[in-house]
Amino acid sequence: MFSKRLFCCIAAVCLLCIIVAGCGMFSFEPSASPEETPTEAPSHTPIETPIPSPTVPIQTPEPTPTPFPELPINEGLAFELPLIGATGFALRDMYLQDTASENAVGNNAISAGDAFRIVNTHDNHWWYVERNGYTGWVDNRFCMVNLPDIIPSIVFINSNSSHSVFTSSGYDIPGITNYPLYYARDFNGRLGRYEYIMPIAYRTAPLVYAAQRDALERGYTLVVYETFRPLDVQADVRNALYAYMRTNQAVRQGVNRDGWSLSRFITSVIIGHQKGTAIDLTIAQIDRFETHIIGNYSYLHITEFTEKEMPTQIHDLSADSIVLNRHLRWNRVQWASEPFAETMTYGAILLHEIMVGAGFGALASEWWHFDDYPTRNSLSNQSIDGRFYLTETVSTPPN
């Protein structure tokens, strides 16, 4: 009996050993709960993030303003309004001649700067004029015409006649900036309003008209700041800036930077402004306008406008205002291969395109300055010195 029980115990022990040994052959892990689900360890292999290339600004063309659907065109006129009745000015001393001939005699003298009313024309070379009750013929090659009388759609702002904006590197020039340098504004009998006196050499006037027509067709207008400038006023500006350069290092460096010099920006000698061939201007987008009617003629009167961004404020006499990176006399062929200065804006390039397209030459040191060089050269030996002031107009409405 005992041996039977012993055998059963031994058998049970052996069976238990077998079960335990068998369990040791397998590994069972409890199912992990969702919260305990192991996350895969992040890879330690560095991921190379591509470095973006430097952003090159894309020169997005400025939107072109909507051009006028139909510009007023007065048939048979060389300008917007008739020349007859406009104010002219003598560029030099001359006589009112009896006939339209270079060999004609005259008894009544007019002086450089005298204003007269244009009564008639002959052969595009002579004007029959009236001044203070006296009449006679004058050679219009030596005369200027008042631009507001014949191209009134232009915006005229003669800042030097009210508060000069001449500066240098943004600095006010003592005794010049914000001061009126001369007076050139009166009541214009043709336009029926006060307007600046803005004369230009008569041979240069068609170029101005062509430029304004181009600007208007693009939805812009010319904004003229100065045409004729008295020589002594120009000398005063030059001398004031020269004195200021001696005391202000920033101004001195701004004028002389990169090989430029004072004479490239302002001088005391006779230039196009004294001969009536030069014009200082900018360009503006037209925001609002009216159509005015004078007699049988109509023209646009710009009432609101926004000037385009330029490299500097107009009349900043420094290297900030340059058109080219070096001084280069005007030559259309040479300029065509010369890059603009990096500071030239869209507006400045547009102005350059319009003015050069109309026949003007440019100045490498001033984005606002243009000159009719052929006409200027033709006046070289004509005793024209610009030593006078223009204070009145005698314009009358066209018939």
Sequence and secondary structure as in RCSB ss.txt:
>XXXX:A:sequence
MFSKRLFCCIAAVCLLCIIVAGCGMFSFEPSASPEETPTEAPSHTPIETPIPSPTVPIQTPEPTPTPFPELPINE
GLAFELPLIGATGFALRDMYLQDTASENAVGNNAISAGDAFRIVNTHDNHWWYVERNGYTGWVDNRFCMVNLPDI
IPSIVFINSNSSHSVFTSSGYDIPGITNYPLYYARDFNGRLGRYEYIMPIAYRTAPLVYAAQRDALERGYTLVVY
ETFRPLDVQADVRNALYAYMRTNQAVRQGVNRDGWSLSRFITSVIIGHQKGTAIDLTIAQIDRFETHIIGNYSYL
HITEFTEKEMPTQIHDLSADSIVLNRHLRWNRVQWASEPFAETMTYGAILLHEIMVGAGFGALASEWWHFDDYPT
RNSLSNQSIDGRFYLTETVSTPPN
>XXXX:A:secstr
 HHHHHHHHHHHHHHHHHHHHHHTT        GGG        S                       SS    T
T SSSS STT EEEESS EEEESSSSTT  EEEEE TT EEEEEEEETTTEEEEEETTEEEEEEGGGEEEEHHHH
 TTSEE  GGGTS   EETTEE TTTTTS  S  EEEETTTTEEEE  EEETTTHHHHHHHHHHHHHTTEEEEEE
ES   HHHHHHHHHHHHHHHHH HHHHHHHHGGG  GGGT  SS  HHHHT EEEEEEEEEEEEEEEEETTEEEE
EEEEEEE   SSSTTB SGGG SBSS     HHHHHTS B TT  HHHHHHHHHHHHHT EEETTEEEEEE HHH
HHHTTTS                 
